Amino acid sequence: MITINNRKFITFEDDLTEAFKDPEFKKEWDKLEPEYQLAKQLHEKREQQKLSQRDLAKKMKTSQAAVARIESGDGNPTLNTLKNVAQALGNKLEIKFSPSHTAPVA
């Protein structure tokens, strides 16, 4: 919580901390983690190479909007698209499975 001009405001971080106390919220949040990590990594790699979304799209032979959808987490890229992204950025695509903190689904 922060105070500005004698008025108290809840910060995003405080609100998120409170929301994480709800198991259903946490479950849904965790389900989006892979999309978030993908979007974050793509954005970071693109910025490191000082490429605009348009520049990357040109290298991938796709549209700027397609790159923007992946970076925003709204896209659902195929494996071939991810390979294309990696190649355009001069990287190798790696996909791995990590232990989960939840029980496997039968």
Buried (B, 14 or more C-beta within 10 A) or exposed (E): EEEEEEEEEEEEEEEEEEEEEEEEEEEEBEEEEEBEEBBEBBBEBBEEBEBEBEBBBBBBEBEBEBBBBBBEBEBEBEEEBBEBBBEBBEEEEEEEEEEEEEEEEE
